[in-house]
Amino acid sequence: MLSLAGQLGLGLAAALLIDADWPGMRWIRQFLLIPYVIPVIASALVWQWMLDGHYGIISTGLQSWGALQPGVSPLGQEGTSLATVILINIWRGFPFAMLVFWARMQGIDRAQYEAARVDGAGPWHEFAHVTLPNLKSAAVALLALRGIWTLMYFELVWLLTRGGPAGSSETLSTYIYKVVTGEFRVGYAAAIASGTGLLLTTAGLTVWVLTRLRGRWRHV
């Protein structure tokens, strides 16, 4: 949930940023897309290097401030491994949310903003009463899509921590993988995967039905 909230929150903030008509915004948009277009293996290698307890630029910086013990990586401590993986997942996932929000913002009728300004609305009121209401459908779609992807996320977690140390960063997908490859309990793993698939399907259908009903209520 923290990863999902972070992706949507940061994605919305980035969408508001790139929607502004500032000089050089084209390059800023391309820069913000970098986390999403970099292959996951390359991302994992870069983050492992930056978080290495002996020479990683982030870890050594935290050690110099007294936030980490010398020679320790945030990925190697039970108390920080999960939080670190969540932050990296937010970094990789927010550009997708940014694009979805920004695309929806391009479709907002500018007359709504002009009417709000005529009524004396400031930037905050424009955002709260014009932008946000028009982004509800995009937010619902992102909650469904990113929620499913985040729940079943495997590659980056496995490459960074393999669910460790001591299971502190374990996810459902890494647990299923360990049950199959380490314990050879294929039936048990299949049952977990099937139950998860049923749960995700139910959640997706619920979101779809609620979205359709909301669209009908608008026209009543």
C-alpha positions as CSV (number, residue, x, y, z in Angstrom):
1,M,0.0,0.0,0.0
2,L,2.8,2.4,0.8
3,S,4.4,1.7,-2.6
4,L,1.1,2.2,-4.4
5,A,0.4,5.4,-2.6
6,G,3.9,6.7,-3.2
7,Q,3.7,5.9,-6.9
8,L,0.4,7.7,-7.4
9,G,1.3,10.7,-5.2
10,L,4.7,11.2,-6.8
11,G,3.2,10.6,-10.2
12,L,0.5,13.2,-9.7
13,A,3.1,15.7,-8.5
14,A,5.3,15.0,-11.5
15,A,2.3,15.3,-13.9
16,L,1.5,18.7,-12.5
17,L,5.1,19.7,-13.0
18,I,5.4,18.6,-16.6
19,D,2.0,20.2,-17.4
20,A,3.5,23.6,-16.8
21,D,4.6,25.6,-19.8
22,W,8.2,26.3,-18.7
23,P,11.4,26.5,-20.8
24,G,13.1,23.2,-21.2
25,M,10.1,21.2,-20.0
26,R,10.6,18.7,-22.9
27,W,13.9,17.6,-21.4
28,I,12.4,17.4,-17.9
29,R,9.7,15.1,-19.2
30,Q,12.3,12.8,-20.8
31,F,14.4,12.9,-17.7
32,L,11.5,11.8,-15.5
33,L,10.8,8.9,-17.7
34,I,14.2,7.4,-17.2
35,P,13.3,5.1,-14.2
36,Y,10.5,3.5,-16.2
37,V,12.4,2.8,-19.4
38,I,15.6,1.4,-17.8
39,P,15.6,-2.4,-17.9
40,V,14.9,-3.9,-14.5
41,I,18.2,-5.8,-14.3
42,A,20.2,-2.6,-15.1
43,S,18.2,-0.8,-12.4
44,A,18.9,-3.5,-9.8
45,L,22.6,-3.4,-10.6
46,V,22.8,0.4,-10.3
47,W,20.9,0.4,-7.0
48,Q,23.0,-2.4,-5.6
49,W,26.1,-0.4,-6.5
50,M,24.8,2.9,-5.0
51,L,23.7,1.0,-1.8
52,D,26.8,-1.1,-1.3
53,G,27.9,-0.9,2.3
54,H,31.6,-0.3,1.4
55,Y,31.7,2.0,-1.6
56,G,28.1,2.8,-2.5
57,I,27.5,6.6,-2.8
58,I,24.2,6.5,-0.9
59,S,25.4,4.1,1.8
60,T,28.6,5.9,2.5
61,G,26.7,9.2,2.7
62,L,24.3,7.7,5.2
63,Q,27.2,6.3,7.2
64,S,29.0,9.7,7.3
65,W,25.8,11.1,8.8
66,G,25.6,8.4,11.4
67,A,22.4,6.9,9.9
68,L,24.1,3.6,9.0
69,Q,26.8,1.5,10.6
70,P,30.1,1.3,8.6
71,G,30.1,-1.4,5.9
72,V,26.3,-2.0,6.1
73,S,23.9,-1.6,3.3
74,P,20.2,-0.6,3.8
75,L,19.4,-3.7,1.7
76,G,21.2,-5.9,4.2
77,Q,19.4,-4.8,7.4
78,E,16.1,-6.3,8.5
79,G,14.9,-2.9,9.7
80,T,15.6,-1.0,6.4
81,S,15.5,-3.6,3.6
82,L,11.7,-3.5,3.0
83,A,11.6,0.4,3.2
84,T,14.5,0.5,0.7
85,V,12.8,-1.8,-1.7
86,I,9.5,0.2,-1.4
87,L,11.4,3.4,-2.2
88,I,13.1,1.9,-5.2
89,N,9.7,0.5,-6.4
90,I,8.2,3.9,-6.1
91,W,11.1,5.3,-8.1
92,R,10.5,2.8,-10.9
93,G,6.7,3.0,-10.9
94,F,5.9,6.7,-10.6
95,P,6.6,7.6,-14.3
96,F,3.8,5.4,-15.5
97,A,1.4,7.2,-13.1
98,M,2.8,10.5,-14.3
99,L,2.0,9.7,-17.9
100,V,-1.5,8.5,-17.2
101,F,-2.3,11.6,-15.0
102,W,-0.8,13.9,-17.6
103,A,-2.6,12.4,-20.5
104,R,-5.9,12.9,-18.6
105,M,-5.0,16.5,-17.7
106,Q,-4.6,17.2,-21.4
107,G,-8.3,16.3,-21.9
108,I,-9.6,18.7,-19.3
109,D,-11.6,21.5,-20.8
110,R,-9.7,24.7,-20.3
111,A,-13.0,26.6,-20.0
112,Q,-13.3,25.0,-16.5
113,Y,-10.1,26.8,-15.4
114,E,-11.2,30.0,-17.0
115,A,-14.5,29.9,-15.2
116,A,-12.8,29.1,-11.9
117,R,-10.5,32.2,-12.4
118,V,-13.5,34.4,-13.1
119,D,-15.0,33.2,-9.8
120,G,-11.7,34.3,-8.1
121,A,-10.2,30.9,-7.6
122,G,-6.5,30.7,-7.0
123,P,-4.1,27.9,-8.0
124,W,-5.0,25.7,-5.0
125,H,-8.7,26.0,-5.6
126,E,-8.2,25.2,-9.3
127,F,-6.3,22.1,-8.4
128,A,-8.8,21.0,-5.7
129,H,-12.1,21.8,-7.6
130,V,-11.1,21.4,-11.3
131,T,-8.0,19.2,-11.7
132,L,-8.6,16.5,-9.0
133,P,-12.3,15.8,-9.9
134,N,-11.3,15.2,-13.5
135,L,-8.5,12.8,-12.5
136,K,-10.7,10.4,-10.5
137,S,-11.1,8.0,-13.4
138,A,-7.4,7.9,-14.1
139,A,-6.7,7.4,-10.3
140,V,-9.1,4.4,-10.2
141,A,-7.5,2.8,-13.3
142,L,-4.0,3.3,-11.8
143,L,-5.1,1.9,-8.4
144,A,-6.3,-1.3,-10.2
145,L,-3.3,-1.6,-12.6
146,R,-0.5,-0.6,-10.3
147,G,-2.1,-2.5,-7.4
148,I,-2.0,-5.7,-9.3
149,W,1.6,-5.1,-10.6
150,T,2.9,-4.1,-7.2
151,L,1.3,-7.1,-5.5
152,M,2.9,-9.5,-7.9
153,Y,6.2,-7.6,-8.3
154,F,9.0,-10.1,-8.4
155,E,12.1,-9.2,-10.5
156,L,13.4,-6.2,-8.7
157,V,12.8,-7.6,-5.2
158,W,14.5,-10.9,-6.1
159,L,17.5,-9.2,-7.7
160,L,18.0,-6.8,-4.8
161,T,17.3,-8.9,-1.7
162,R,15.8,-12.2,-2.6
163,G,13.3,-11.5,0.1
164,G,15.9,-11.2,2.8
165,P,17.4,-10.7,5.2
166,A,15.4,-13.2,7.2
167,G,12.3,-12.6,5.1
168,S,12.1,-8.9,6.0
169,S,11.5,-7.9,2.4
170,E,9.6,-11.0,1.3
171,T,6.7,-10.4,-1.1
172,L,4.0,-12.8,-2.2
173,S,5.7,-13.5,-5.5
174,T,9.1,-14.2,-4.0
175,Y,7.5,-16.5,-1.4
176,I,5.7,-18.5,-4.1
177,Y,9.0,-18.8,-6.0
178,K,10.8,-20.1,-2.9
179,V,8.1,-22.6,-2.1
180,V,8.4,-24.0,-5.7
181,T,12.1,-24.0,-6.2
182,G,13.3,-24.4,-2.6
183,E,10.7,-26.6,-1.0
184,F,9.3,-28.2,-4.2
185,R,5.7,-27.8,-2.8
186,V,4.2,-27.1,-6.2
187,G,0.6,-27.8,-5.2
188,Y,0.8,-25.4,-2.2
189,A,2.4,-22.7,-4.4
190,A,-0.3,-23.3,-7.1
191,A,-3.0,-22.9,-4.5
192,I,-1.6,-19.6,-3.3
193,A,-1.2,-18.3,-6.9
194,S,-4.7,-19.4,-7.8
195,G,-6.2,-17.7,-4.7
196,T,-4.3,-14.6,-5.4
197,G,-5.4,-14.6,-9.1
198,L,-9.0,-15.0,-8.0
199,L,-8.7,-12.1,-5.5
200,L,-7.1,-9.8,-8.1
201,T,-9.8,-10.7,-10.7
202,T,-12.5,-10.0,-8.2
203,A,-10.9,-6.7,-7.3
204,G,-10.5,-5.7,-10.9
205,L,-14.1,-6.6,-11.8
206,T,-15.3,-4.6,-8.8
207,V,-13.4,-1.5,-9.9
208,W,-14.7,-2.0,-13.5
209,V,-18.3,-2.3,-12.3
210,L,-18.1,0.7,-10.0
211,T,-16.5,2.8,-12.8
212,R,-19.3,1.8,-15.2
213,L,-22.0,2.6,-12.5
214,R,-20.4,5.9,-11.8
215,G,-20.5,6.8,-15.5
216,R,-24.2,5.9,-15.7
217,W,-25.1,7.9,-12.5
218,R,-23.5,10.9,-14.2
219,H,-26.0,10.7,-17.0
220,V,-29.1,10.2,-14.9
